[in-house]
Amino acid sequence: MYEYYELNGLIHLHERFENLKAYKKHLDFFSAEVADKFLSIFELVTLGVYGEVDKETKENLAEMNANFFSTIARYRL
């Protein structure tokens, strides 16, 4: 699920994934197909990651100065 909004001149983008496998699939696609264009348009200011991630994912996202937090809610659609 994707949501975005503008607040105080900043665009906030929220992405939610069913599990780590789905997130990794998204990250692989984003890195290969979208990242260069996206990052040429937007400046990444902060990156908050909620939920459990593996060591590899933490290391990859650390390059973007990610902050990691525990899951704040669980729900099923």
C-alpha positions as CSV (number, residue, x, y, z in Angstrom):
1,M,0.0,0.0,0.0
2,Y,1.3,3.5,-0.9
3,E,0.2,6.8,0.6
4,Y,1.7,10.2,0.2
5,Y,0.9,13.7,1.3
6,E,2.5,17.2,1.5
7,L,3.0,18.8,4.8
8,N,5.0,22.0,5.5
9,G,6.6,21.8,2.0
10,L,7.7,18.2,2.4
11,I,6.3,15.2,0.6
12,H,5.8,12.2,3.0
13,L,5.7,8.8,1.3
14,H,4.4,5.8,3.2
15,E,4.9,2.3,1.8
16,R,3.6,-0.8,3.5
17,F,4.4,-4.4,2.6
18,E,2.9,-7.6,3.7
19,N,6.2,-9.1,4.8
20,L,10.0,-8.9,4.3
21,K,9.8,-11.0,1.1
22,A,7.4,-8.5,-0.5
23,Y,9.6,-5.6,0.6
24,K,12.7,-7.2,-0.9
25,K,11.0,-7.7,-4.2
26,H,10.0,-4.0,-4.2
27,L,13.5,-2.9,-3.3
28,D,15.1,-5.0,-6.0
29,F,12.7,-3.5,-8.6
30,F,13.1,0.1,-7.2
31,S,16.9,-0.2,-7.2
32,A,17.1,-1.5,-10.8
33,E,14.3,0.4,-12.5
34,V,13.3,3.5,-10.5
35,A,15.9,4.7,-8.0
36,D,18.0,6.9,-10.3
37,K,15.0,8.8,-11.7
38,F,13.3,9.1,-8.3
39,L,16.3,10.4,-6.6
40,S,17.0,12.9,-9.3
41,I,13.6,14.4,-8.6
42,F,13.4,14.0,-4.8
43,E,15.9,14.5,-2.0
44,L,15.6,11.8,0.7
45,V,15.5,13.6,4.0
46,T,14.6,10.8,6.4
47,L,13.8,7.1,6.2
48,G,11.9,5.4,8.9
49,V,11.6,1.6,8.8
50,Y,8.9,-0.1,11.0
51,G,8.9,-3.8,11.6
52,E,11.3,-6.6,11.6
53,V,14.0,-6.7,9.0
54,D,17.0,-9.0,8.5
55,K,20.6,-8.1,8.8
56,E,21.1,-7.8,5.0
57,T,18.2,-5.3,4.7
58,K,19.4,-3.3,7.6
59,E,22.9,-3.0,6.1
60,N,21.4,-2.0,2.7
61,L,19.1,0.7,4.2
62,A,21.9,2.0,6.5
63,E,23.4,3.5,3.4
64,M,20.4,5.8,3.3
65,N,20.7,6.7,7.0
66,A,17.5,4.7,7.9
67,N,16.1,4.7,11.4
68,F,14.6,1.4,12.5
69,F,11.5,1.1,14.8
70,S,9.5,-1.8,16.0
71,T,6.1,-2.6,14.4
72,I,3.5,-0.1,15.6
73,A,0.4,-2.0,14.5
74,R,-0.6,-5.3,12.9
75,Y,-3.6,-5.7,10.6
76,R,-4.8,-7.8,7.7
77,L,-6.7,-6.6,4.7
